[in-house]
């Protein structure tokens, strides 16, 4: 949805910004003119805003019932042979990718790599992980500095992994009588090479037949080999190999001659030895290209695998090389088997994804996805491959082929492909048929949010809004309904209402397009400071983002807006940051930090604060980018070590993060080093003795210089440790001191202290203060619900769901209350409503328990298996699964 507003504008150049920005940002000596609700230009802009693009047809595997598919995969993983596990984990990866669950999909890909049973699978999934983790190579370097290696970034050593037994001689039977002399000479032009007849014959059946069979060569002492493409050097090496089973050191050219000889005379051991030797020569892209052609021609799978590894290791850059593309796009079934063994589907799944990210409409992408379709071996693989190729054909406006492919995917069982069929019918001006298609799907199963969203595209007026509202009710994570409703309100000059609508989704999901829309709302209200805040937040998340349908760089719009707001000094920025941080305004804090980074302030510290905010906003990739920038801009070595420690900790390497913290402290005692060590230690150990160490470390941190933002966090953390140790007086003191310096979240800790002192009223009042102060307060309502009576608890949790429908506790609570009231169907329905758009372990766990309670053992088992797909090591889930599984008839 990058083509957002002003779709009627046909052209815009960077140097002609006025035409691009239209009346949102009319230029008058570099200033923004006032935006009034009655101007004709305003109406024109709002009209253009209404021409929003349709939501894209996503090229993902999106089963109508993802729980059922996950359960199937989990069951198959329990019973399948080892060589099928990687493909199942790849399918699981695709399911989680379609759900937008980045962490879960990454974990499934990691499992596919770990469970790989062949070299081809190992290198393909290793390359895929490397591609997914692009930008994280510095982490591998950091692990290396701690004496640990990140395995996915390493190239496989083919030679050492292939057993030498394949070089054995198969036909060396001493009891066989040879008709000719024991020594045979091979003439190659002017050279004579003496060979042991018996040993050479043992290399293969054809050579045995030639040297000791019915052929005339079996009686000859000299055989002319001048026309067999082998040089004297090569033949001598073959003779030595026949005696020892080992290749002498030779040039690649000579090894290639021997490989050709081995292929002609079916010498498997010699062929394998030559392949391994050549595989060790492949070190660059050009090597891989050159040797791959030879490997494919001669059917050398070991050599091909070595070449494939080098090429995949250079993704995505290598797909800009025509020679590389030609290798992958021209390979037939046999050649694909040589290249990738039985992992052809996995290979083209990876290549298709990378190519789509470069250019979804390119001929290269089409070629790779066609190979993906050819490589699909079961129904689920076919559904994914056909749907992805159909999406690309649709983007290329190849409507007839797109329809054929969408229909094939839909027929194979991929219900989501009906979206593509409906779009194509609409393009033929047959919206009635689009509606019929969707109605048919919706009548045959529990309808989903995306179905109503799609249906709305073919309706107008109130019916359209009714369907979009239903889409939001069923799946509040869908972005398009909020944006359309906000745009509709803008059209009716209800800018404040539009702002409220777009804030609904921005309250729990940070979407660039929604920030862009809110930026326009603020411009309409002439609130240029708020507009500046949003455009700076956009630039923090995506520095190269382009707005207004991709026509104008966000940086240019920021420059224009900046000219209409009062400039802040460095002191002003710090005060604004304190205020916004204290009011839990994370987007506002991001914006202030973006502005501060333009000054001469210590950038390392600011990038670090930026990373903390991005983590709170659930933007882990952007947070990691900011952490790496903090490392690059660190003012000292000990500060750099701290940021390296956080990078390692945030990527799951807690022990190595601790090492970095200790190294930093050894150089200089600092707040951040002690804080990192305390944080990592508290997370890595559950021992009671650890608490005392964490307390000491946090006290050391508080004795070091820092600003009140960070000291407030340290006091809050210290209070939490004291609570866990049962020292409520010291905990309360920490929380009160944190509140004195503006750490608003300490209200929650203080509420917990009141509750543990049996003062529920005090706890409730403390959380009410947090709700009043915090701009993002869904979690505060959720926590306050623990300190209320049942009616107020219900109201608070309803508010939580309204503010952040992705928080799962309210659904679980309401379901539990319904279950207590013996409304089992309603309880299960409450959980099902949330599970439809959120793959959450706790929701699935509770629904499985409810299914077991009502005697639905198959439903309970299905939920158990799906939940274990989300977290395979969850102990309570494993116990429930074992219990339910034993009850299955």
N, C-alpha and C positions, 0 to 999 in steps of 0.2 A: 504493500500500500504506500509506496513511495510517491506516486503521482497523486498528491493530495488535493491541492486547491488550484483554482484558476485554470482549469483544464481547457478553457476556450482560448487561452493565449497560445498562439501558434509559433511564436518565436521570441527568443530573448537572448541577448548576449550579455556577458559579464559587464561590458562597458556601457550598457544601456539599461541600468538597473531600474530606471523609472518605469519603463514599459513592463518589466517583470513584476515589480511590486504592485503595480496597478494603483488602486486608491487606498490600499492598506497603508502604504508608505509613500504618499506623494511627496516629491522632493521640492523644497523651497529653500534655496541657499543652504542645502545640507540639513535642513531641519524637517521634522515631521509636522505636517499640518494637522490641525485638529480634526478628529473624526467625529462626525455627528450622525445621529441616527436618522436624520431626515434628508441627507444629501443623496442625490441620484447616484453619485459614484459609490456611496456606501451600499446601496441596493444592488448595484452591479457586482460589487465584490462579493456580497453575500450570495447572490445568484451563482457566481462561479464557485463559491464554497460548496454549494449543493451538488455540484457535479463531481462528487467523490467517486473514485473507482470502486468497482465491486471488489469484495474480498477475494484474494487469489484462490485458485484451485490448488491446494497444497499437494506437492509431489511426494506425499508420505504414505506409509502403510497405516491406514486408520480403520481397523476392524470396528464394526458396529458394537461389538461387545468385547472390549479389550480384556476384561476379566477372564472371560472364557478362553481366549487365545493364550493369555499368560498361564492359565491353569493347564491347558493342553501342553504347552511347552515344558512346564515344570514336570508334568507327569512323564513326558517323553524323555526328559533328561534323566529321570530316575532309572529308566529301563533300557535306554538305547546303548549300543556299543560305543566305545570311546571315540571312534572315528566319525561319529555323527554329532558329537556335542558342539563343536565349533559352529556348525551351521545353525543349530538351534539357538545358540547364544546370539548369533547374528540376527536371527528373526526377532529374538527378544529385544535386541538393540533397536530394531526398526519399530517395534511397538512403542517402546519408550520414547523414541525420537518423534513419532507421530503424536504422542501425548505432551510433548514439550518438556519432558523430564530429562534435562541435560545430564544431571549427576547419575541418574539410573542408567541412561543409555551409555554413558562412558564406562560405568561399571560392567555392563553386559559385554561391551567391546573388549574390556580387559579380560573378562572370563573367556571370551572366544580365543584370545591370544594365549591365555594360560592353558586352555584345554586343547589347543591345536595338536593334532596327531601326526601331521606331515610337515615337512620343511616348507612346502608351498603355503599352507595355512599359517604357519608361524611367521613367515616373512610378510604375507599380505596383511594379517591383523596387526603385526608390529608396525608396518608402514602406516596403517590406518590410525593406530594410536598416536604415532608421531605426527601425522597430519592433524588429528584432533587437538593435539597439544602444541601445535605450532605457536611459537612465541614463548614456549616454556623451556626452550633449550637451556637458558641460564640456570634453571633448576637442576638440570643434569650436571652442569658445571659445579654448582654449589654442593651437590651430593658428593661429587668427586673430591671436593676440598675437605669433606668430612670422612673420606675413606669409603664411600658407598657409591655404587653405580646404578644408574637408572637403566634397567635392562631393555626397555622398549626402544631406546635410542641407539642401541648397539646393533651393528650388523652381525648376522649369523656367520659363523665359521663353518662353511659347508664341508671342507675337506676333513676336519676333525670329527664331524657328526656322521659321516658316511662310513659304514663298516668296511674294513679292508677285505673282508671275506668275499666280497663280490669279485675280487680280482683272481680268485682261485682258478686253477686249471682243472677242467672237467674231464678231459679225455686221456689223461696220462696213465694208461693201464700197462704196467710192465709186462703182463702176460701176452700182450698183443705182439704178433710177429710182423715186422716191417719188411717189405719186399726189397726195397732199395738199400743203398748204403746208409749208414747212420748219419752221415753228414751230407747235406744238400747245399749247393751253392746257387745263389740268386744273382743273375747278371743284370745290372742296371747300367746301361750304356757301357762305359769302360771299366766299371767297378765290379768286383766279385765279392759277395758277402756270404761267408760260411755260416750255416745254421744247423742246429741239432734237429734232425728230421722229426724225431719222436716228440721233442719239446714243442716245436713249432706246430706240429699236427694237433697237439693237445689244446691249442688255443681255441679251436672251434670245430664243429662238425664238418663244415665245408673244407677246411684245411686238412682235416684228417682224411676226408675222402680223396682229396687231391693228392696227398702225399703217401697214402697207403690204401688206395682204393683201386677202382677200375680205370682210372685215368692214366694217360701215358706219363704224366709227371711223376707218378709213383715209382717209375723205373729210371727216371732221369737223375743224373748227379748235378746237372746244371739246368736251371730254369730261368728263362728270360722274363724279367719283371719290368722291363723298360717302359711298357705302355700302361702300367697300372697306377700311375700318379704318385709313386713313392720314390723318394730320393735315397741315395746310398746311406746318408746319415740316418734317415728315418728307418731304413731296413735294418741297419745295425742295432738301432735302439729296440726294434721289435724283437730281434734275436736275443738281445740281453734280457728283455722283459720275459721272453719265453723260458729263460733259464732261472730268473730270480723272482719274477712276479712284481718287479719294481721298475719304474721308469727312471732313466738317467736324466740329469739336468739338460734340457734342450730349449731351444727357442720356441716361441708360440707357433711359428710357421711350421717347424718340424712336427710339433705335437698335432697340428691340424692335419698334416699328411698322414700321420699314424691313425688319427681318428677316422679319416676317410677310408683308410685301409681296413680298420676294424669294422667299419660299417659295411663295407663291401663283402668281407669274409665272415661276418657275424661273430666277431671275437668279443663277446660280452665283457670279459674281464679286462681286456685291453681297452675297450671303448670306455668303460667306467673309469679306468685309471687316467686315460687321456682327458675325459671330461673334468675330472677332479683337478687335474693339473691346469687345464685351461681356466677353470673356475677361479683358481687363485690368481690368474692374470687380470681378472676383470676389476678395474679400480676406478674407472671414469665412465661418464655417460656415453662417450664415443666408443669406448671398449665394449660397453654393454650392447650398444646398437650393432656393432660389427659382429660380435660373437653370437648375438641373438639370432641373426640371420642364418648363421652356420648351424646353431643349435636346432632351429626349427626345421631346416632342410634335412638334417641328419637324425632328427628325433632324439636329441640329447637333452633329457629332462634335467639332469644335474646342472649342466652348463646354462640351460635356459633359466633355471631357478636363480642362479648366481647373477645373471644379467638382469632378471626381473627385480631382484632385490635392490640393485644399484639404481635402476630407473625409478622404482617406487619410493626409494629413499629421497628422491629429488622432487617429489610432488609438493606443490602444484606446478613448479617452474618447468619441469620436463615436458609438460603438455603443450608448451609453446614451441616445442621442437617438432617439426613436421616428420622427421624420421621416426621419432618415438611414437607419434600418433599413428603413423602408417603401420608400424609393427602391431599395435593393439587393434586397430580398426580393420585390418585386412586379414586377420588370422581366422582360418576356418576351424571347424570342430576339432580336427586332429591336431592342428597347430596349437589351439588353446589348451588341449590336453598336455602337449609337450611343455608349454609355458607354465601352466598352473596346476597340472595334475587334475585332481577331482575338485579343486577349489576355483574353477572357472567362474561360477556364479559370484563367489565372494570377491574375486578380482574385479569383475565388471561392475559390481555393486559399488566398490570403492572408486573406480575410475569414473563411473557415471556421476557419483556425488561430487567429486572434485571438479569434473568438467561443467556440471550444472552451476557450481559456485562461481566459475569463471565466466561462462556464457551459456545460459539455459537454452538459447535458441541456435547454437552453433551446429554445424554439420558434424563436428567431432562428438558433441553430446549425443546427437541422434545415433551416430554409429555405435558408440559405446552402449547405449541403452538397447539398441537392436541386438547386440551381442548378449546383453543381459537377458533379454527375452529368450534368445536361443539357448542360453545356459540354464534357464530355470528348469528344475526337475520335479517339483511338486506344486500343488495347487496354491499354496501360500506364496511361494517364490514367484509364481506366474502372476498372481494378483499384484504384487509389488512392482514387478518389471513392466507389466502391461500398463499399469496406472501411471508410472513415472514417464514412460515413453509417450503415453497419451497426453500428459500435461505439457510435455515439450512440443508435441505436434500442435497442441492448441495455441501455445504461445507463438508458434511459427505460422499460425493461421492456415495450417493444413487441416481444414475442418473435416474433410471426409475420412482421412486416415485417423484423426483424433477420435472421431465418433466410433470407428471400428474398434479401436483399441480400448476406449472407455467401456464400450459394450462388452468386449471380451473380458475385461477385468471385472465388470459388474456380474457377468454370467458366471465367472469363476468364484464369485462370493465376496468381492470387495464392494460393499454397499456404498462406501463413500464416493466411488466412481460415478454414482448417479449425479453428483454435482456437475461433473464434466458434461454428461449427456444433457442435463437441464440447461447449461450455459449455451451449448451448441444449438439446442432447439430455440432458445431465446434469440440467438444471432440470426436464425432464420425467421424471426418475427412470429414465432409460435410459442408464446408464453403459456398458452393454455395447455400445450403438451408438457411443458416444463413442470407446471403445477400438477398435472396428472401423474407424472413420473414420481414426484416427491410424495404426493398423497398416497400412491401405491406403496411406497416404501414405509411411510409413517403408519399406515394402517396395519402393517404386518408385524410390527414390533414396537417396543417402548421407544417413543420418539426422543431424539437428542437435540441439543441446542443448535448444532450446525444445520440440522434439517429445517428448523424454523427460520434461521437466518437466511438460508438459501431460498426458502419459499417466499420470504419477504421481497426478494429481488424482483419477483414477477407480479407484485401487487402494488397498489397505490393507496394514498390517503390513509384512513384509519386502519384498514386491513393490514397495510404494510407495517404500521407502528405496532399493531396488536401482535403480529408475528415476531417482530424484533423484541418486543417486551417479553414474549414467551421464550425466545432464544436466550435472553439474559437470565430469565428465571431458571432455565434448565442448565445453562452454562454461563455463569457470570464472567468467565475469563475471555469470552469473545469480544474483540475490540470494536468491530464494525458497528454493532447496534448503538453503543454509546456515542460514537462519532456521528452517526447518521442523526440520532436524536438531537445532539448538540447543534449540528448543522441546520437542522429543521428549525430549531429555536432561534438560531441566528437569523435565519431567513425571515422569521416573524418579528425581528427586532428585539427579541427577548434575550439579550446578551447575558444578563445576570443568570437567567435560568440555564442558558447554554453552558455557562461556566460551572454551575453546580453539577450539571450532568457529566461533563468531562472530568470533574474532580472525583466523581464516584469511582471511576476506574483507576485514576492516578493515585487514589488513596491506598491501593493495594498492588498495583501493577504498573511499573514504570515503562511506558511505551513512547518511543520517540514521536510517532505520529500524533499521539494524544497531547504531548507537550507542545508540539507545533500548533495544534488546533487551539490550545489554551493561550499560546502566545498571541494568536490572532484575536482571541476574545479580549485579552488585555489591551491590545491596540485599539479595538473598538470602544473600549471603556476609557481610553486615553490614560491607562495606568501603565506608563512606560517603565517604571521601576520594576513592576511585576513581570512585564514582558521581557525585560532584560534578564531577570532571574531565570525565566524559562529557557531563553535562548542560550544562556551560559550553562545551564544544566544539560541542554542538548549537546553543546560542544564538549562538555566534560565526558559524556558517554560516547560521542562519535565526532571526533575533531574535524572530519571532512564532510560532515552531514550537509546536504543541500535541501533547501526548503522550497515551497511553492512549486510542487511538482518536479523537483529536481532542477529547477531553473536558476536558483540563486543560492550561493554559498551562505550558510548560516552565519559565518564570520562577517559577511558584508552587512547582513541585516542587523547584527549586533552593533556594528560600527554606526549605523544610522540611528539606532535606538539610543546608543550611548550619548549622542549629541543632544538628547532631549531629557537627560536626567542630570541631577547634581552629582558632581564627581566626589568620591570619597577619598579621604586621606588614608594612609596606612592605619592610623589610630582608629579612624571611623570603621575600617574593615574589621579590625579586631573586635571592636564593640559589637558590630553587627553579627559577627561570627558567634560571640558569646551569647547574644540574645537569641539567635536562631537555634544554636545548639541546645540551649536551655529549654526552648519551647518545642523541642523535638521536631524541628522543621528541617528535615534532612535535605530536601531539594533546595531550600533556601540557603542552607549551609554550603552545599556544593557550589552554588552560584557565587557566594562570597569568596570561597577559596579559589575559584577560577579567576576571579578578578584580582585577588592578591598575588597569584602566580605571575601576573604581568609586571609586578614591582620587583624591587631588588631584595625582597624578603628571602629568608632561608627556604629554598624550594624543597629540600628534602623533607623537612618537617611538614610542609603544606601538602605535598603529595601523599605523605603517610596519613594525614588526617583525611584526605580525600578518599584513600583506600578504605578507611574505617566506615565512612558514610556509604560508600558503594556496596560494601558488604551488608550493611543494614538495609539497603534498598534492594537486596537480592540481585546484585549485578557482579557476580564473582569474577568474570573475565575482565571487566573494566577495573575492578578492584586490584586484580593481579597486575594489570598494566600500570596502575598508579604506584603500586608497591615497587615495581621494577624501576619506575622513574624516580621514586624516592631513593632507591639504592644508587642510581646514576648521579643524583644531585646531592648525595650526602656530603656534609661539610667536613667530616673527619672519618678516619678509619673505624673508630669505635662506633660511630653512628651508622656507618655502612653495615657493620656486622649485625646491628640490631635489625635493620631492614631485611638483611639476608636471613636472619633467624625467623622473622615473620613470614617471609616467602616460603621457607621450608615448613614451618608449622602449618600454614594455610593449605599446603599441598599434602598434608598427612605425614610429614616427617618430623614428628614431635621431638624425638631424641636429638636429631641433628639441629633442630631449632634451639634446643637447650644448650648445645655445644657452642653455638654462635653467641648466645646471650652471655655465657661464662667467659668466652674469649673477649667480648666487649667489656665486661666488668673488670677483667684482668688489666685492660688498658686504662680504663677510666670508669669510675662509679657514676652511673647516670640513671635518671628516673626510668627512661625507656628500657634500658637493659635489665634493671631489676624487675620492672613490670612484666616484660616478656618472660623472664625466667619463672616468675611466680605464676603467670598465666599458663605456661606450658607444663609446669610441674603439677599444678592443680588438676590439669586435664589428663595427665599421664599416669597418675597414681591415686588409688583409693585408700591407701593406708592412713590410719589415724595420725601417725607420726608426721605425715606429709603436711598436715594442716599447720603445725607449728612452724615448719620451714617456710610455708607460703606466707604466714603472718609476718615472719621476720623479714622476708624479702619485700613485702609491700610496705612495711615500716621503713626499710632502707630506701625504697623508692620515694616515699613521701618526704624523706630528709634531703633528697636531691632537688636541685632547682627544676621547675617546670611551670607551666601555666595552669590556671584553675580548671580548665576543661579536663585536662588529663589527671590532675590531682583529685578532682571530683570522681572520676572513674575509679581511681585507685582506692579511695575511701569507700566507694560503693562495693567494690570487690572485697575489701577487707571486712566490711560489715557482713557480707554473705558468708565468709569463712567463719566469723565469730558466731553467726547464727547456727551454722552446721555443727560447731563445737559446743553449742548450748550456752554461750556467753552472751546473753541478750543485752545486758547493760552496755558492754563495750560495742556491740553491734549497733545499738540505738545511737550511741555517741558518734560512731562513724557516719551513720546515715544523716544525722542532724548536721554534722560538720560539712558533709557533701552538699546538703541543701543550702547551707549558708553561702557556698561559693557557686550556686547556680546549677548544680547537677540534679535536674528535675526528676530523673528516673529513681533517685534515692527514695522518693515517696513510696515506691513499691516495696523496697526493703523495709522501711519503717513500718509500713502496714503489716508486713509479715511478723515483725517483732510484736506489734500490738496484738495480733491474732494469737501468737504463741503465749502471750500473757493473758489470754482469755478475754481480750478487749476487742470484740468484733466491731463494736461501734466505732472505736478509734481507728481500726483497720479500714472500715468503710469510708470514714471521713478522710483518711490519708489518701486513699485511691481516688476519691472525688476531687481532691486538690490536683492530683496528677492529670485527671481527665480534663479539668478546667485549664490547665497550663499547656498541655501537650497538643501540638497540632495533629500529630498522628497518634490516635489514642485508642485504637481497636484493642490492643493488648491490655491497656489499662481497664477498659470495660470488662474484658474477660477475667482479669485478675480480681476486679471488684466483685464479680459475681460469686466468688468464693466466700465473701463476707456478708452476703445478703440473705433475707428469707427467700422462700421458693419463688414467690411472685416477682420480686425485684430481680432475682437471679435470671428468671426467664426473660424479663425485659432487657436486662443488660446483655444477655447472650443473643437476643434478637438484634440488638444494636451492633454487636460484634459482627454478626453475619452480614448486616447491611453495610458496615464499613469495610470489612475484609472477609469476603465469602470463602477465602482459601484457608482460613483458620478452622481446624477440624474439631476442636473441643466442643463448641456449641452444638454441632450435629450429634456428637456422641452423648452429650448430656441430655438433649431432648429425646434421643432414642432410648436412653436408659430410663427416663421418666415414663415414657410410653410403655416400655416393657414392664416397669413396676406396676403400671395400671392395667396390665394384662391386655394391652393393645399391640399384640405381637406384629401384626401385618403393618400397622402404622410405624412401629419402631424400625422394622426392616426397611420400609419405604423411605424413612427419614435418612437412613444411612445410604441407601441406594441413590438418593438424589445427589448427595455429595460425591459418592464414588464415581458417578457418571463423568465428572470433570476433574477429579483429583485422585490420583493413584496413591493412596495413603495406607500405610501398614496398619495404623490403629483403627481406621474405619473398617478395613477388610477383616481385621482380627475380631472386632466386636460383632460384625455381621455374621461371621463364621460361627461365633459362639451363640448368637441368636438362632441361626439356622439349626445348629445342633439342639438347642433347647426345644424347638418346635418339632424336632424329628426329621428335618430335611437334611439327611446325611450327605446326599450328593451335592446340595447347595453349600453345605459347610465345608466339604472337602474341596470344592471348587474355589471357595474364598481362601481357604488355607494355602492352597497351591499358588494362587495369585499373590497372596501376601508374602509368601516365601520367595517369590520372584522379586519382590521389592526389597526384602531383607532376608537373605538365605540363612542367616545365623541368629535370628531372633529366637531366644530360648523358649519363651512362652508360646510362640507361634509353632515352634517345632513340637512342643508337647501336645498342643491342641491337635496339630496335624496327625501325630502318632495315634492319639486317642480316637479321632474321627475315622482315620483310615482303618483302624481295627474294627470299626462298627459297620463298614461298608459290606453289603452282602456279596 
